[in-house]
């Protein structure tokens, strides 16, 4: 399935994402900045892109698998979520990164640091109940 997605370059150095293989489910996001991230520092790097996520979809942004080993960086929040109403002219996608090493990390303009995918979602309609009838299942490793 091909999903039409509007994208706006709010910076001339922004790189329009592409899928790097026919089986890829995610596209890479690049930074438009040269920066040095100090040990323990959290930064937000610009992509130069506003990605208009279609209605009933969300964009999930995660680290590329090379991010920890190659750069010593991670997403401090685990993942990023871009709602479909975050698409105004200044609603630029940014990458929040943490340098977890004890050395400064150099990032160059054009480095592909994250990957993103568009995922359909459904909104819940919460209905409070006064009793649960399902048995307790256990958790945190209870299945072995």
C-alpha positions as CSV (number, residue, x, y, z in Angstrom):
1,X,0.0,0.0,0.0
2,X,1.3,3.5,-0.9
3,X,0.1,6.3,1.5
4,X,0.3,9.8,0.1
5,X,2.1,12.1,2.7
6,X,2.7,15.8,2.3
7,X,6.1,17.0,3.4
8,X,7.5,20.5,3.7
9,X,11.2,21.5,3.7
10,X,11.4,24.3,6.2
11,X,15.2,24.4,5.6
12,X,17.0,24.1,2.3
13,X,19.4,21.4,3.6
14,X,16.6,19.1,4.6
15,X,16.7,15.6,3.1
16,X,13.4,14.1,1.9
17,X,13.2,10.6,3.4
18,X,13.4,7.5,1.2
19,X,13.0,3.8,1.8
20,X,16.4,2.1,1.4
21,X,15.1,-1.3,0.4
22,X,11.9,-2.7,-1.1
23,X,11.1,-4.5,2.2
24,X,11.8,-1.5,4.5
25,X,8.9,-0.5,6.7
26,X,10.7,2.7,8.0
27,X,12.4,5.6,6.4
28,X,15.5,7.4,7.7
29,X,15.6,10.9,9.2
30,X,18.7,13.1,8.9
31,X,19.9,16.1,10.7
32,X,20.6,19.5,9.1
33,X,23.1,20.5,11.8
34,X,26.7,20.0,12.6
35,X,26.9,19.7,16.4
36,X,29.1,18.3,19.2
37,X,27.1,16.6,21.9
38,X,28.8,16.6,25.3
39,X,28.8,13.6,27.6
40,X,25.5,13.3,29.4
41,X,24.0,16.1,27.3
42,X,20.5,15.8,25.7
43,X,19.9,17.8,22.5
44,X,17.2,18.3,20.0
45,X,18.5,18.2,16.4
46,X,16.6,19.7,13.5
47,X,15.5,17.7,10.5
48,X,14.3,20.6,8.5
49,X,11.1,18.8,7.7
50,X,7.5,19.1,8.5
51,X,5.9,15.7,7.9
52,X,2.1,15.9,7.6
53,X,1.0,12.6,9.0
54,X,-2.3,11.5,7.5
55,X,-5.5,11.3,9.5
56,X,-5.8,8.1,11.6
57,X,-2.0,7.6,11.5
58,X,0.8,8.4,13.8
59,X,4.5,8.7,13.0
60,X,6.7,6.6,15.3
61,X,10.3,7.8,15.4
62,X,13.0,5.4,16.8
63,X,16.8,5.2,16.8
64,X,18.5,3.6,13.9
65,X,20.2,0.4,15.0
66,X,23.6,1.9,14.5
67,X,23.0,4.9,16.8
68,X,24.3,3.5,20.1
69,X,27.4,1.6,18.6
70,X,28.4,4.1,15.9
71,X,27.6,7.4,17.8
72,X,27.1,6.5,21.5
73,X,23.7,8.1,21.4
74,X,20.2,7.0,22.3
75,X,16.7,8.4,22.5
76,X,16.3,9.3,26.1
77,X,12.5,8.9,25.9
78,X,12.7,5.5,24.0
79,X,10.7,6.6,21.0
80,X,9.2,9.7,19.5
81,X,5.5,10.1,18.6
82,X,4.4,12.6,16.0
83,X,0.6,13.2,16.1
84,X,-1.3,13.9,12.8
85,X,-2.2,17.4,13.9
86,X,1.5,18.4,14.3
87,X,1.8,19.7,10.8
88,X,1.8,23.5,10.8
89,X,4.5,25.5,8.9
90,X,6.8,25.5,12.0
91,X,6.0,22.0,13.3
92,X,9.4,20.6,12.4
93,X,10.3,17.1,13.2
94,X,13.2,17.0,15.6
95,X,15.4,14.3,17.0
96,X,16.0,14.3,20.8
97,X,19.2,12.5,21.6
98,X,21.3,11.6,24.7
99,X,25.1,11.2,24.6
100,X,25.5,8.3,27.1
101,X,29.3,8.1,26.7
102,X,32.0,9.9,28.5
103,X,33.3,11.5,25.3
104,X,31.9,14.3,23.1
105,X,30.1,13.0,20.0
106,X,30.4,14.8,16.7
107,X,27.3,14.9,14.5
108,X,27.5,16.1,10.9
109,X,24.8,17.6,8.7
110,X,23.2,14.8,6.7
111,X,23.8,12.0,9.3
112,X,20.9,9.6,9.3
113,X,20.3,9.1,13.1
114,X,16.6,8.0,13.3
115,X,14.0,6.0,11.4
116,X,10.3,6.6,11.3
117,X,7.2,4.7,10.3
118,X,3.6,5.6,9.7
119,X,1.3,3.4,11.8
120,X,-2.6,3.4,11.7
121,X,-4.2,3.9,15.1
122,X,-7.7,3.8,16.7
123,X,-8.8,6.0,19.5
124,X,-10.2,4.3,22.5
125,X,-13.5,5.1,24.0
126,X,-13.0,4.4,27.7
127,X,-15.9,2.8,29.6
128,X,-15.5,2.4,33.4
129,X,-16.6,-0.9,34.9
130,X,-17.1,-1.8,38.5
131,X,-15.8,-5.4,38.3
132,X,-13.4,-7.4,36.2
133,X,-14.3,-11.0,35.3
134,X,-11.1,-12.1,33.7
135,X,-8.7,-14.2,35.8
136,X,-5.3,-12.7,36.9
137,X,-2.6,-13.6,34.4
138,X,0.5,-12.4,36.2
139,X,3.2,-10.3,34.6
140,X,6.9,-9.4,34.4
141,X,8.1,-12.7,33.2
142,X,5.2,-14.9,34.5
143,X,5.1,-16.8,31.2
144,X,8.6,-18.1,31.7
